[in-house]
Amino acid sequence: MDEFSCKGFNTNSFLKYFGGINKGRPNEEGIKNAEAFASELKAYLS
């Protein structure tokens, strides 16, 4: 079919000592992209 990804807040492993990476993620743009992807996938499967 297809796949979707977006950056997310990450505090795994040693990153927790630095406060993590990608703070504020997923943001508004990431959410909109996920919604658009889901809509397109739903239309494709219908």
C-alpha positions in Angstrom: 0.0 0.0 0.0 2.0 2.9 1.3 3.7 4.2 4.5 3.8 7.4 6.5 6.2 8.8 9.1 6.8 12.0 11.0 9.3 13.0 13.6 8.3 12.6 17.2 9.6 13.6 20.6 12.3 11.1 21.5 13.9 10.5 25.0 15.3 7.0 24.4 18.6 5.9 25.7 21.2 8.6 26.4 18.9 11.3 24.9 17.0 11.6 28.1 20.1 13.2 29.7 20.0 16.0 27.1 16.2 16.6 27.3 15.4 14.6 24.2 15.2 15.6 20.6 12.4 16.8 18.3 10.6 18.7 21.1 7.2 19.9 20.0 6.8 17.1 17.5 4.5 16.0 16.0 3.4 19.6 15.3 0.4 21.0 13.5 2.0 20.3 10.1 2.7 16.7 11.0 -0.8 16.1 12.2 -2.2 17.7 9.0 0.0 15.4 6.9 -1.1 12.4 8.8 -4.8 13.3 8.3 -4.2 13.8 4.6 -2.4 10.5 4.3 -5.2 8.7 6.1 -7.8 10.3 3.9 -6.0 9.3 0.7 -5.4 5.7 2.0 -9.1 5.4 2.9 -10.1 6.7 -0.6 -7.7 4.3 -2.3 -9.1 1.3 -0.3 -12.7 2.2 -1.0 
